[in-house]
Amino acid sequence: MGEETDGTRGGTAGVTRRGTNGDAAPAPPRRPRRRLLAATAALGLLAGAGTAAGIAAATWPDDKSEVPYVYEGDAVVDSAPVRSDFLEVRVTAYHCGMAFTTGTHAEYYARGQICRIGVRFDNQQLVTANIDSRIQKIVLDDGSEAVPDDVVMQIKRQQQVQQMGARNIVVLSYWFDIPRERRPVAIRVRATPESLPAEVALPAHTWERQ
């Protein structure tokens, strides 16, 4: 009969198994190396994920950062936020003097000049809010007012009423068609038709007719 003994060789624990013919039986397959390789691969994946997360954290915009929403040709409006009822309002930029504009399916040629004003709304209440573009007005240098042009707003796919979530922020573009000889001096924004308006002055700027 063969023998099976436990012992040590050179200080290393081992097992000797002998078959019926006295020859040493093959040792069972060893798995520690396979486990080590798997563990090393897992650590490599974790390290790569950690590096990617670090890069993303360094390059991804901070939720609290101010996004300018300024386009080529815009005049930047650097003003403090104002408030109409539950809405905090800030104008980001505006652009006037445009003779025409295009959308995805149509072109629009101004009767006078096209003005676009970017407005940032911050809903401070704990319920949703509806922002109605038809009650937002641009104030001209002769004291007159104008509401966003419905045709241009449709071409630019801007909704008449924009719903926003509670404690949420949205930036909208309002498109106006104003007389060519007039200059905008402010925008008056209301949270609701019954709310007192918030007014933001627009800095003087001259555009070449485009």
C-alpha positions as CSV (number, residue, x, y, z in Angstrom):
1,M,0.0,0.0,0.0
2,G,1.1,3.6,-0.6
3,E,1.8,6.0,2.1
4,E,0.6,9.6,2.8
5,T,2.6,11.7,5.3
6,D,2.7,15.3,6.3
7,G,6.1,16.8,7.0
8,T,8.4,19.7,6.4
9,R,11.1,20.1,3.9
10,G,13.6,22.9,4.3
11,G,11.3,24.5,6.8
12,T,8.4,24.6,4.3
13,A,5.3,22.6,5.2
14,G,4.3,20.1,2.5
15,V,2.4,16.9,1.8
16,T,3.9,13.8,0.2
17,R,1.6,11.4,-1.4
18,R,2.7,8.0,-2.9
19,G,0.8,5.8,-5.1
20,T,0.5,2.0,-5.0
21,N,3.7,1.7,-7.1
22,G,5.7,3.8,-4.8
23,D,6.1,6.7,-7.2
24,A,5.2,10.1,-5.9
25,A,1.7,11.1,-6.9
26,P,1.3,14.5,-8.7
27,A,0.6,17.3,-6.3
28,P,-2.8,19.0,-6.4
29,P,-3.0,22.2,-8.5
30,R,-2.0,25.4,-6.6
31,R,-4.4,28.3,-6.5
32,P,-2.7,31.0,-4.5
33,R,-1.0,32.4,-7.7
34,R,-4.3,32.6,-9.5
35,R,-5.9,34.4,-6.5
36,L,-2.9,36.8,-6.4
37,L,-3.3,37.6,-10.1
38,A,-7.1,38.3,-9.6
39,A,-6.4,40.5,-6.6
40,T,-3.7,42.4,-8.5
41,A,-6.1,43.0,-11.4
42,A,-8.9,44.2,-9.1
43,L,-6.5,46.6,-7.4
44,G,-5.5,47.9,-10.9
45,L,-9.1,48.5,-11.8
46,L,-9.7,50.3,-8.5
47,A,-6.6,52.4,-9.1
48,G,-7.7,53.3,-12.6
49,A,-11.2,54.2,-11.4
50,G,-9.7,56.4,-8.7
51,T,-7.5,58.2,-11.2
52,A,-10.5,58.7,-13.5
53,A,-12.6,60.0,-10.6
54,G,-9.8,62.4,-9.7
55,I,-9.6,63.8,-13.2
56,A,-13.4,64.1,-13.4
57,A,-13.4,66.0,-10.1
58,A,-10.8,68.3,-11.3
59,T,-12.4,69.1,-14.7
60,W,-16.1,68.7,-14.1
61,P,-17.9,72.0,-13.3
62,D,-18.7,72.6,-9.7
63,D,-22.5,72.6,-9.0
64,K,-22.0,76.0,-7.3
65,S,-20.0,77.6,-10.0
66,E,-21.5,80.4,-12.1
67,V,-21.9,79.3,-15.8
68,P,-21.7,82.4,-17.9
69,Y,-24.0,81.4,-20.9
70,V,-22.3,84.1,-23.0
71,Y,-22.1,83.7,-26.8
72,E,-20.1,85.4,-29.5
73,G,-21.1,89.0,-29.9
74,D,-22.9,89.2,-26.6
75,A,-22.5,92.1,-24.2
76,V,-21.9,90.7,-20.7
77,V,-24.2,92.0,-18.0
78,D,-22.5,92.1,-14.6
79,S,-25.3,92.8,-12.2
80,A,-26.3,91.7,-8.8
81,P,-29.4,89.3,-8.6
82,V,-32.8,90.9,-8.1
83,R,-36.0,89.3,-6.9
84,S,-39.6,89.1,-8.0
85,D,-41.6,87.2,-5.5
86,F,-40.2,83.7,-5.2
87,L,-37.8,84.1,-8.2
88,E,-34.2,85.4,-8.0
89,V,-33.3,86.8,-11.3
90,R,-30.0,87.6,-13.0
91,V,-29.3,88.7,-16.5
92,T,-26.3,87.0,-18.0
93,A,-25.8,88.8,-21.4
94,Y,-27.7,90.4,-24.2
95,H,-27.2,91.0,-28.0
96,C,-29.0,93.4,-30.2
97,G,-28.7,94.8,-33.8
98,M,-29.5,91.5,-35.5
99,A,-31.3,91.9,-38.8
100,F,-32.2,88.2,-39.1
101,T,-31.8,84.9,-37.2
102,T,-32.4,81.2,-38.0
103,G,-33.7,78.2,-36.2
104,T,-33.9,74.5,-37.1
105,H,-36.7,74.9,-39.6
106,A,-37.1,78.6,-40.4
107,E,-35.5,82.0,-40.8
108,Y,-36.7,85.3,-39.4
109,Y,-36.0,88.8,-40.8
110,A,-36.5,91.5,-38.3
111,R,-39.0,94.3,-38.8
112,G,-36.6,96.5,-36.8
113,Q,-33.8,94.7,-35.0
114,I,-33.6,91.5,-33.0
115,C,-32.5,91.5,-29.4
116,R,-31.8,88.4,-27.3
117,I,-31.5,88.6,-23.6
118,G,-30.3,85.7,-21.4
119,V,-32.0,85.5,-18.0
120,R,-31.1,83.2,-15.2
121,F,-34.0,82.2,-12.9
122,D,-33.6,80.7,-9.4
123,N,-36.8,79.3,-8.0
124,Q,-36.5,79.9,-4.2
125,Q,-39.8,78.1,-3.3
126,L,-40.4,74.5,-2.4
127,V,-42.9,73.9,-5.2
128,T,-42.6,74.1,-9.0
129,A,-42.9,77.4,-10.8
130,N,-44.2,78.4,-14.3
131,I,-42.3,81.2,-16.0
132,D,-44.4,82.9,-18.6
133,S,-42.4,84.7,-21.3
134,R,-45.4,86.9,-22.2
135,I,-45.1,88.9,-19.0
136,Q,-41.4,89.6,-19.3
137,K,-40.7,93.0,-20.9
138,I,-37.8,94.9,-22.4
139,V,-37.6,98.6,-21.6
140,L,-36.5,100.9,-24.4
141,D,-34.7,104.3,-24.2
142,D,-38.0,106.2,-25.0
143,G,-39.8,104.6,-22.1
144,S,-41.8,102.1,-24.1
145,E,-41.9,98.4,-23.4
146,A,-42.0,95.3,-25.6
147,V,-42.7,91.6,-24.9
148,P,-40.8,88.7,-26.6
149,D,-41.7,88.2,-30.2
150,D,-43.8,85.1,-30.5
151,V,-42.6,84.1,-34.0
152,V,-38.9,84.4,-33.1
153,M,-39.5,82.5,-29.8
154,Q,-41.1,79.7,-31.8
155,I,-38.3,79.6,-34.3
156,K,-35.8,79.4,-31.5
157,R,-37.9,76.7,-29.8
158,Q,-38.4,78.8,-26.6
159,Q,-41.5,77.8,-24.8
160,Q,-44.1,80.5,-23.9
161,V,-44.4,78.9,-20.4
162,Q,-41.4,77.2,-18.9
163,Q,-41.9,74.9,-15.9
164,M,-39.1,74.6,-13.4
165,G,-38.7,72.4,-10.4
166,A,-38.6,73.5,-6.8
167,R,-35.3,75.0,-5.6
168,N,-34.1,74.8,-9.2
169,I,-32.3,77.0,-11.7
170,V,-32.9,77.6,-15.4
171,V,-31.4,80.0,-18.0
172,L,-33.8,81.2,-20.7
173,S,-33.3,83.3,-23.8
174,Y,-35.9,86.0,-24.6
175,W,-36.0,87.2,-28.2
176,F,-37.4,90.6,-29.0
177,D,-38.0,92.5,-32.3
178,I,-37.7,96.2,-31.4
179,P,-37.5,99.4,-33.6
180,R,-34.2,99.8,-35.3
181,E,-33.6,103.3,-33.8
182,R,-34.4,102.3,-30.2
183,R,-31.9,101.0,-27.6
184,P,-32.8,98.7,-24.7
185,V,-32.0,100.1,-21.3
186,A,-33.5,97.4,-18.9
187,I,-35.5,94.3,-18.6
188,R,-38.5,93.9,-16.3
189,V,-39.1,90.4,-15.1
190,R,-42.1,89.0,-13.1
191,A,-42.6,85.7,-11.3
192,T,-46.3,85.9,-11.9
193,P,-48.7,88.4,-13.5
194,E,-49.5,89.7,-9.9
195,S,-45.9,89.9,-8.8
196,L,-44.0,93.1,-8.5
197,P,-41.4,93.3,-11.3
198,A,-37.7,92.9,-10.9
199,E,-35.7,95.3,-13.1
200,V,-32.2,94.8,-14.3
201,A,-30.4,97.7,-16.2
202,L,-28.7,96.8,-19.4
203,P,-25.3,98.4,-20.1
204,A,-25.0,100.6,-23.2
205,H,-23.5,98.8,-26.2
206,T,-23.3,99.4,-29.9
207,W,-23.5,96.6,-32.4
208,E,-22.9,96.7,-36.1
209,R,-26.1,95.7,-38.0
210,Q,-25.8,92.0,-38.8
